[in-house]
Amino acid sequence: MKLTEIKRAIKQLPQTAFGISVPQLRKLARQIAKEDYKGFVENNPNNTFELQLLHAFVIGYAKDDIDTLLRYFKAFVPQADSWGLTDSLCQNFKIARKYPQKVWDFIMRYKHSRKEFESRIVSVMLLSHFLTDKYIDQVIEVLNELHTDEYYSQMGVAWALATIIAKYPQKGLDYLEAAQCKLDRVTYRKTLQKIRESFRVSDAIKHQVGRIGKKHLALE
């Protein structure tokens, strides 16, 4: 799809949400990523949720040098103002696994942000690409410091910690029990909830988490 065709297609779209399915958007994003992804991301008006979601997918599917892709990632961050957009942007940015340190350094720019969805971007990027032996301890440290006054930032941290419990159960348990755990009460409860709901966490671990949670919340 050439740039002129992309521009023409965008102009013909309505200015409201128009109900294109996610699989259709993914298919279109792969096509754009192969042919002229820069033309799309530099001309996309982002005036509907579908166009924003398509934009997030294209950034993830595009093949280019990491600095260029991080530049487009950064430019889209202010647009990512819903959990669907942040999560689609983060989970599809799989080039992070090829350049982990560079992407880590980039994401750390947002770790002190007090904006709800910038905070969520950090937690979702961490759970999606950095739950590895090399980074797990740093991931827990960052999650412990994130701003969590808003719902979606709280749920991002809770989701990340539930995923850690599934993959690194002892490290997750130690963190939830530690005096150094800085999670506010709401985020801590949401973390316990996400763990209880997870199919990846054994009943034995859930029992331990429940015991730790009761003790931790009682001490507050």
C-alpha positions as CSV (number, residue, x, y, z in Angstrom):
1,M,0.0,0.0,0.0
2,K,1.7,3.2,-1.2
3,L,1.6,6.5,0.7
4,T,-0.9,8.1,-1.8
5,E,-3.2,5.1,-1.3
6,I,-2.9,5.3,2.5
7,K,-3.8,9.0,2.5
8,R,-6.7,8.5,0.2
9,A,-8.1,5.6,2.4
10,I,-7.7,7.7,5.6
11,K,-9.6,10.7,4.1
12,Q,-12.5,8.4,3.2
13,L,-12.9,7.1,6.7
14,P,-15.6,8.5,9.0
15,Q,-14.5,10.7,11.9
16,T,-15.9,8.4,14.5
17,A,-15.3,4.8,15.6
18,F,-16.4,2.5,12.8
19,G,-16.2,-1.0,14.3
20,I,-13.4,-2.7,12.4
21,S,-12.4,-6.0,14.2
22,V,-9.0,-6.4,15.8
23,P,-8.0,-9.3,13.5
24,Q,-8.8,-7.1,10.5
25,L,-6.7,-4.3,11.9
26,R,-3.8,-6.6,12.6
27,K,-3.9,-7.9,9.0
28,L,-3.9,-4.3,7.7
29,A,-1.1,-3.3,10.1
30,R,1.1,-6.2,8.8
31,Q,0.5,-5.1,5.2
32,I,1.3,-1.4,6.0
33,A,4.4,-2.4,8.0
34,K,5.8,-4.3,5.0
35,E,5.2,-1.6,2.5
36,D,5.2,2.0,3.8
37,Y,4.9,2.1,7.5
38,K,6.6,5.5,7.8
39,G,4.1,7.0,5.4
40,F,1.3,5.8,7.6
41,V,2.6,6.8,11.0
42,E,3.6,10.2,9.8
43,N,0.2,11.0,8.1
44,N,-2.3,9.1,10.3
45,P,-4.7,11.6,11.8
46,N,-5.5,9.2,14.7
47,N,-9.0,10.6,14.8
48,T,-10.7,7.3,15.7
49,F,-9.9,4.5,18.1
50,E,-9.4,2.1,15.2
51,L,-6.8,4.3,13.6
52,Q,-5.0,4.7,16.9
53,L,-5.0,1.0,17.4
54,L,-3.8,0.4,13.9
55,H,-1.0,2.9,14.6
56,A,0.1,0.9,17.7
57,F,0.1,-2.3,15.7
58,V,2.1,-0.9,12.8
59,I,4.8,0.4,15.2
60,G,5.1,-3.1,16.6
61,Y,5.1,-4.9,13.2
62,A,7.5,-2.5,11.4
63,K,11.0,-3.6,10.6
64,D,13.5,-0.8,11.1
65,D,16.5,0.2,13.2
66,I,15.6,0.4,16.9
67,D,16.3,4.1,17.3
68,T,13.8,4.9,14.6
69,L,11.1,2.6,16.0
70,L,11.7,4.1,19.5
71,R,11.2,7.5,18.1
72,Y,7.8,6.5,16.6
73,F,7.0,4.8,19.9
74,K,7.7,7.9,21.9
75,A,5.7,10.1,19.5
76,F,2.7,7.8,20.0
77,V,2.8,7.7,23.8
78,P,0.6,10.9,24.3
79,Q,-2.0,9.2,22.0
80,A,-2.1,6.1,24.1
81,D,-4.8,7.2,26.5
82,S,-6.6,3.9,27.1
83,W,-5.6,0.5,28.3
84,G,-6.3,-1.0,24.9
85,L,-3.9,1.3,23.2
86,T,-1.1,1.1,25.8
87,D,-1.3,-2.7,25.9
88,S,-1.4,-3.1,22.1
89,L,1.6,-0.7,21.7
90,C,3.6,-2.5,24.4
91,Q,2.8,-6.1,23.8
92,N,3.5,-5.9,20.0
93,F,6.8,-4.1,20.4
94,K,8.7,-7.3,20.3
95,I,11.9,-5.8,19.0
96,A,12.4,-4.9,22.7
97,R,13.6,-8.5,23.2
98,K,16.4,-8.0,20.6
99,Y,17.6,-4.7,22.1
100,P,16.6,-5.1,25.8
101,Q,19.1,-2.6,27.3
102,K,18.3,0.2,24.8
103,V,14.6,-0.3,25.3
104,W,14.9,-0.6,29.1
105,D,16.8,2.7,29.2
106,F,14.1,4.3,27.0
107,I,11.2,3.0,29.2
108,M,12.9,4.2,32.3
109,R,12.2,7.7,31.2
110,Y,8.6,7.2,32.2
111,K,9.1,5.4,35.5
112,H,8.5,8.6,37.5
113,S,5.6,9.8,35.4
114,R,2.4,10.7,37.3
115,K,0.3,10.2,34.2
116,E,-1.9,7.2,34.4
117,F,-1.2,5.6,31.0
118,E,2.5,6.4,30.9
119,S,2.8,4.5,34.2
120,R,0.9,1.7,32.7
121,I,3.2,1.6,29.7
122,V,6.1,1.0,32.0
123,S,4.4,-1.9,33.8
124,V,3.1,-3.5,30.6
125,M,6.4,-3.2,28.8
126,L,8.1,-4.8,31.8
127,L,5.7,-7.8,32.0
128,S,5.7,-8.3,28.2
129,H,9.5,-8.2,27.5
130,F,11.6,-8.1,30.7
131,L,10.6,-11.0,32.9
132,T,13.9,-12.7,32.4
133,D,16.6,-13.9,34.8
134,K,18.7,-10.8,33.9
135,Y,16.0,-8.2,34.6
136,I,13.6,-9.7,37.1
137,D,15.0,-8.1,40.2
138,Q,15.2,-4.7,38.4
139,V,11.6,-5.1,37.2
140,I,10.4,-5.7,40.8
141,E,12.3,-2.6,42.0
142,V,10.7,-0.4,39.3
143,L,7.2,-1.8,39.9
144,N,7.6,-0.9,43.6
145,E,8.2,2.7,42.7
146,L,5.6,3.4,40.0
147,H,2.9,6.0,40.5
148,T,-0.4,4.2,41.2
149,D,-3.0,6.7,42.1
150,E,-5.2,5.9,39.1
151,Y,-7.1,2.7,38.2
152,Y,-5.2,1.7,35.1
153,S,-1.8,2.3,36.5
154,Q,-2.8,0.2,39.6
155,M,-4.1,-2.6,37.3
156,G,-0.9,-2.5,35.2
157,V,1.2,-3.1,38.3
158,A,-1.1,-5.8,39.6
159,W,-1.0,-7.6,36.2
160,A,2.8,-7.4,36.1
161,L,3.1,-8.8,39.7
162,A,0.6,-11.6,39.0
163,T,2.7,-12.5,35.9
164,I,5.8,-12.5,38.1
165,I,4.2,-14.8,40.6
166,A,3.4,-17.2,37.7
167,K,7.0,-17.1,36.3
168,Y,9.1,-16.4,39.3
169,P,6.9,-17.4,42.2
170,Q,9.5,-17.2,45.0
171,K,10.6,-13.8,44.0
172,G,7.0,-12.6,43.8
173,L,6.1,-14.1,47.2
174,D,9.2,-12.5,48.8
175,Y,8.3,-9.1,47.4
176,L,4.7,-9.2,48.6
177,E,5.8,-10.2,52.1
178,A,8.7,-7.8,52.3
179,A,8.6,-4.7,54.5
180,Q,10.1,-2.8,51.6
181,C,6.9,-3.4,49.5
182,K,5.5,0.1,48.8
183,L,2.3,-0.9,47.1
184,D,-0.6,1.2,48.2
185,R,-3.5,-0.8,49.8
186,V,-5.7,-0.6,46.6
187,T,-2.9,-1.8,44.3
188,Y,-1.9,-4.6,46.8
189,R,-5.5,-5.8,46.8
190,K,-5.8,-5.7,43.0
191,T,-2.5,-7.7,42.8
192,L,-4.0,-10.4,45.1
193,Q,-7.1,-10.4,43.0
194,K,-5.2,-10.8,39.7
195,I,-3.2,-13.7,41.2
196,R,-6.4,-15.5,42.4
197,E,-7.8,-15.1,38.9
198,S,-4.7,-16.4,37.1
199,F,-4.8,-19.8,35.5
200,R,-1.0,-19.8,35.4
201,V,-0.6,-19.8,39.2
202,S,-1.0,-23.0,41.1
203,D,-3.4,-23.5,44.0
204,A,-0.5,-23.9,46.4
205,I,1.0,-20.6,45.4
206,K,-2.4,-18.9,45.6
207,H,-2.8,-20.2,49.1
208,Q,0.6,-18.8,50.1
209,V,-0.3,-15.5,48.5
210,G,-3.6,-15.4,50.4
211,R,-1.8,-16.0,53.7
212,I,0.9,-13.3,53.0
213,G,-1.8,-10.9,51.8
214,K,-3.8,-11.2,55.0
215,K,-0.8,-10.7,57.1
216,H,0.5,-7.7,55.1
217,L,-2.9,-5.9,55.0
218,A,-3.4,-6.5,58.7
219,L,-0.1,-4.8,59.6
220,E,-1.0,-1.6,57.7
